[in-house]
Amino acid sequence: MKTNDYVKYITQTVVKYIDQPKDDRKRIRAEKKEMKGTFLFRWFGILPYLFASIIRKK
């Protein structure tokens, strides 16, 4: 990718973001945050949940 293509892409992305209403930006940000898993799951997978469920059962 040439430098001009990259600058063009970044400019288009920024302009697209700025043109969105503020409420839409907040809604999209909130939706992304909800879709994201918890910290332990993102970093360590299912193991923390497995250990937590075993401890809760005891």
Secondary structure, 3 states (H helix, E strand, C coil): CCHHHHHHHHHHHHHHHHHCCHHHHHHHHHHHHHHCCCHHHHHHCCHHHHHHHHHHHC
